[in-house]
């Protein structure tokens, strides 16, 4: 969740700091001198991807601690290090954040409570079952900002403000990953943005579970204010008037001539279209963010790296998928991380003689299904994003005859198209057992069902005790509506003799 940081540290002992910086762990990369006096006015040291600038009485340290973690454990590739200063396309758990902070504090001989944050990036990498590029093309605005900064072939959208930036970009495209990954990120350039939102993060010691939970609420709140036209809109179901209105709103200049009330009505109009006539891709990303947050706080680690787009044609032929006996690692000793300031090469960790690290079995950690995707699952994923209404007609499926000649009928829910294998015999639509099974074993499809059944209410239930009960209620109501069964009998049946007022 945490990526880039910029910290200011008071360090009165300049001699000790100079001794640490010249001990071999840091590289001396930059120097500026006064042309008249010859005095050194600027020095910059580098530790992997982190840059440290000392000054009289302290220093400034900035860089991505997510990339630093992957550099230290070898979860990167040479071309990524050269072009992007490392790799941050995977999950960065809370325990890994704590380990990197301890590593830096031990390296620099400082306390986490003395490292004052000046900037911080809070973001999530979300593996999605649709094209990240197509989703980005539908972005129109954020809040009332209709002029985003667009870079890298429309794979990067940024909305800038005085205290923060909102970034939305195609992380899978950036690193050539196998999965479709969209990153949602808030870069805080003035900590007042978090403080005004009730997030008491001042130093590295404040990056706790409770505070990061509050920071996550800020992230989701900003993402909710994104205005987009869903790429999966079914234009054939829209009226001619709605199509004309939609084409007008695709033009950024059209928004500039609107009044505040007209802008608000246009946003409501697009939200209605996205939730009613599309797959609600924004809602799917929102729910994916909630699942990713839970995985980060539960320290569910990922393998060393995602699969590469075309591993067969990869000249380096480097495999990033973990083997059965491969271990995951925690950083414990910063002094032995590098020799003479040279970064560790991308060799298997078991062969490194100069890295003292603590090993933990991968089997003790939980690996998300998105990292275990096979080509077969990739082909099936397109089917999950198809329109559920097309599946309503297919109430029953007939399998091949058994040996005894009797055909086995496999029933499916007429609302969602999901098989009723986990429900009791005679069930007509999916209920609690099916939703619990999907949430545990097929999170991608579960998120898609949430987006379809709960397009407006969001991740939290409104009147029910939990989201499972809410989903069951929605399926039940849709089934009754499909079969013209009202929830309650008309009041006229109970009050036949009631006087009519009109």
N, C-alpha and C positions, 0 to 999 in steps of 0.2 A: 504493500500500500504506500509506503514511503519510498521516494526515489531521490530526487536532488535535494541537497541541503546546503545552506551557507551559514556557517557559525563564526562567531567572534569569541575569542578566548583571551582573557587577561593572563599574561605570563611575565611577571616582573623580572625573573632571572633570565636575562638575555643570553648570558654565557651558557647556561644549561640548555636553553632552546637551540642555540647554535651547535652545541655538541650533539644533540639528538638529530638535527637535520643533516649533519655531516658524518654520521656514524655509518652510513652505507644503505640505509633503508630508503632514503629519498634521493631523487635525481635533481641536480641543480640545472634548471632548464632556461632561466632567463635572468638578465641583469641589466639595469639601466644606471648610468652614472651622470652626474652633473658635468656638462662640457667645460665649465669654467673652473670648478674646484676639484673635479675628479672624484667627488664623494659618491658612494653608492646610494642611490635614492630608491631603488626598487629591486627586490630579489623575489624570485618565484621558484619554489621547489615542487616536485611532483612525486606522488606516491601512487603508483598504478594510474587510475584515472582521476585521482584527487589532486587538486592544486592548492598549495599552501603559500601564503604571502605574509612574511613576518613584518612587524613594525615595532617601534620602540615601546616595549611593555606588553607585547602580545602578538597575536597572529590571526589571519582570516583563513579559514579552510572551507573549500567548496567542491562539490562534485556529487555524483550519484552513488549513494551507498548500496543501491541495488546492483549496479554494475561492479562496484568494488567487491561485493560478496561473490559474484560469479567469477570475477578475475581470480580471487584467492582460492576458489575450489576448482578452477579450470573449466568452468561451464561457459566457454566462449570459443570463438574461432579467430584466427589471426586477422582475417579481413574485417571482422566486426570490430576488433580492437583498433585497427588502423583507421577505419572510417567513422565509427560511432563511439570510440573510447570504451567499448565493451558491449555487453548484452544485457538487456533488461526486459526481454519479451516473455519471461516466465513468471511464476508466482513468487512473491517475496513475503514469507510468513513472519509473524510477530517474533518468534524465537530467533529467526535469522536476523531481523532488525536489531534485536538485543545483542546478539553475538557480534555483529559488526561494530556497534557502538562500544562494546567492551574492548574490542580489538583496537579501535582507534584511540580510546582513552589510555590503554596500556602502552601503546606505541608512543604517544605524545606525553605520557605521564601527567594526565589531567583527570579531573573528575567530570562526570557527565553533567552534573548540576552547574558546572562552571562554563559550559559550552552554550552560549546564548545564540538562539536561532534568529537569523535575519531573514532568510527565505526558506521555503520548504515546498516540495511538490507532493501532493496526495493524489494517487491515481490507481486504476485497476485495469489489468489486461483481461478482456472478456472474449472467450472462445464462443463464437456464434454460428448457427447453422445456415447462415445466408451470407451474401457478399458484403463485406465491410465497405468496399468501394461504392457499391450501389447505395448503401445506406447514407454514406457521406454526401452523395450527390443530391440528396433530398433536403439537406439542411438549408434553411432559409434565414434563420436569425436565432439570437439568444437574448432573452429579455426584450429590450427595444433596440438592440444593436443589429443592424441589417448589413453591416460591412465587415465580414470576417476576413482575416488574413488567410489566404489559400496558397499552399505551396506543394511542391513535389507531385506535380501532375494531378492535383485535386485529391490527393490522399491525406492531406493535412489541413484542418480547419482550426483557426484560433480566434477567440474573441478577447480583446484586450480592454482592461479597465485600470483605474488608478491604483487599486490595491491587489489585483489578481488577474490571472489569465485563465480562461477555460480552453482546454485543448481537446480535440477529437481527431484521432488519426488512425491510419491503417497500419497497425504494428506488424501484422503478418506480411504485408508488402515490404515494409522496411527491412526485415531480416530474411525474407524469402521463406517464411514458415509454411509448414504443411497445412495448418489450420487457418481458418478465417478469424483473425484477432483484431478487435477494435479496442483502442485504449481511450478511456475517459479520465481526464486529469485536470486538477486545479493547481496552478502554480501561484503560490502566495508570495507576493513581492513586498507586502507590508503586513506584518503579523497582526496588525489591528483588524484585518479581515476576519481572522479566526477568533480574536478576543471579543469582538463585537457579537459574534455568533455563539458566545459562551463556551469556547474551546480554550482552556487554560494551558496552552502549550507555549512555554517560554524558553526552555532549555532541552537538551537531549534527554535529560532525566524525566521529562514530562511525556515522553512518547510511550505512554502506558495503554493498556487495553481500553480503559474508560475514555481517555482523551482521544484516542484514535477512533473509537466508536462515534464520538461527537464530530470528529473531523469527517468521518464517512457520511454523516447526515448532511454536512455542508456540501460534500461532493454530489450526493444524490439530489439535493435541493437545486443545485445549479444545473444538473443534467435535465431535471424535469422541466426547466424553463427553456429548453431548446425547442425551437419551432421547426418542424420538418414536414415535408410531403413524402409519405411513405412510398417507397419504390414498388411495393406489392399491391398498390391500389388497383381494384378491379374496375376499370373504366366502363366496362359494358354494363355495370349495375348502377351507374350514376345517371342522373337526369341531364338533359341538355343544358339546363341552367347551371347545374353544379359543375359541369365540364367547362363552361365558359368562365365561371368564377375561378375554378382551379387553374386554368391557363393564365389568367390575370395575375394570380398570386405567385406563379412561378417566376415572374419578372421582378427582380430586386428593386428596380426603379418604381414599380407600382406601389410598393409599401411606403416610399418616401413621401408620397402625396396624400397619405391618409391622416385623418385625425386620430387622437388617442382612442376614442370610442370605436372608430372603424378598425383600428389595428386589433383591439381586443375582440371584436366580433369575428374578424378574419382568423384569429388564433383559435377561437372556439369552433369555427367552421372546419378548419383543418383537423382539429382534434377529433371532431365528430366523424369526419371521413376516415381518419386513420384507424379509429377504434371499431368502426362499423364495416368498412369495405376493404380492409387490408389485413395482413398478418400481424399488424401492430409491432413492427420491428423495434421501435423505441421501447415499448413495454417489455419486450423480450430481453433487451439489453439491461433494462432496469432490474428485472428479476435475476438476471445473470449476475449483476453486481452484488445483489444481496447474497447469493450463494457463494460467490467468490470471497466476500467479506467473512462469511462464516468459516470458510476453509482456511483463510489466513489466520483468523483468531484461534482456530483449532489446530494450527500448525500442521496442516495437511500438505506435505511437500510434494513437489513434482520431480520427475526424472531430470537428468542433467540438462536436457535440452529438448525442444520439439523436433519433429522430423523435418528434414529439409525438403524443399519443393520437389526436386528431382534427384533423389539419392543415387540413381543408377548412373547418371551422367556427371556426378560430382567428381572432379578430377582428384581432389584430395582423398576421396573415399573414406571420410571420417564418419563413424557412426556415433550418434549422440543418444541412442536408446540404451537404457541401462540393461546390463545382463543380469541373470538371476543372482549371481554372487556379488554384484556391484554394491558398494556401500555409499551412503551419503555422509557428509562431513560437516563438522562444526569448527569454526575458527577458534583457536585457543591461544596461540603463541605468535604475536606479530613480529617478534624479533627474528624468527627463522623463516619468515615468509619469502624473502628474497635475499640474494647475495650480491653485494656491491651495487645495489640499486637496480639490478636487472630483473625484469618481471619474469615470473615463472612461465615456462613454456606449457603448451597444451598437451601434456603427457598424462597417462593414467596416474592417478594419485598414489596407487600402490607402489609405483616405481620412483617416486620422488624421495630423495634422501634428505632434502633440505627443508622439508615442511613437516612440522610437528603438529598434528591435528588429532582431534578426538573423533573416533568413528562410532557411528550408530547404525544399527541394521536398518536397511530400507524396508524390511518386512514389518517393522514396528510403525511405519508411517502409512498414511492413506494416500493413494495415488488416484487422482481424478480420472474419470473415464475418457475425458477429452484428450489426455496424453496417451491413452492406449488405443486410439482410433486406428483401425485398419482400413484398407481400401474398401473392404466390403461395407464397413460402417459408413464410409464416405458416400457410397452409392445410395445407401438407404436414407441418408440425411436429407436429400432433396424431397423425399416423399413426406417427411415430417412437416415441411413448410407448405405443403399443398393445402388447398382450401378444404376445410372440414366439411363444408356443405356438400362437396362432391361425394363424401363418404356416407352421408346420411342415407342414401338409397341402398347402399350395400349393407343390409342388416345381417345377412347370413353368408357364410362361406362354406363351400362343400369341399372336403378334402378327398384324396384318392381313396378308393374302396379298400377296406381292410381285408385280411386274409379270409375271414368268414363271409365276405361278400356284403357286409353291412356298411353303409356309408356313414362316416362320422361327421356330424354337423358342428362347425365351429362358429359360435355366435359372436357378434360384435355389437358395440353400442351404436345405435342409430344417430346419436348426436356427435360423437367424437371419432367413431370408427375404430376405437380401441377394443380389443378382444375381451370377452367376459370370462376368461379362464380363471381369474382370481375371485370371482363372485360366486355366490351360491347358485345352485341349479334353479332355473326359472327367473333369474334376474334379467331385467329388460334393458338396463343401462348401468354404466360403471358407478361404483360407490366408493366407500372409504378404503376397502382392501386394495382396489386397483390404484387409487391415488397414492397410497402409502408405498406400494410396490414400485410405481414409476418414480417417485421421489428418491427412493433408495437405489434403484438399479438403472434407471434411464432418466437422468436429470434434464437432459436436453428436451426430451419430449414432454416432461413434466412442466418445464418452463413455457413451452409452446402452448400447452393446454391452459396454463394460467393466463397467458396473453389473450387467448381466444375466449375464455370464459369470464375473465375479470378485466375487461379492457379499461374500465373507469375507476374501479374501487382501489386499485393498486395492490401492493404486496400484503398489506395488513387487512384483516377482515373488519367489516363494519359492525355487524350485529352478532355474528356468530363467535363462538369461543376461539376458533382457530381457522386457519386458511383451508384445511381439508374439509371441514364442515361447510364452509362457504362454497367451495368448488362443488361439493355434492348437491347443495341446494340449487346452484345454477344449472347443473345437468338435469336435475329433477324438473325444474321450471321449464327448461327448454323442451324436455320430452313431453310434458303436458301440453305445452303450446303447440308442439308438432302434431300431437294427436287430438287437438281441440278439446282438451280437458281442463276446464277452469280450476284454479286452486280452490275457490269457494263457490258455492251455488249463488246465483243472483239473489239479491235481497227481495225481489218481487215475489219469489216463491214463499218467503216467510211472512210477507206483509201483503197478502192478496187484497185485503179490504182497506189498505191504506189510501187516504185521499191523495189525489194527484194535484200538485200545485200548478203544473204547466201542461 
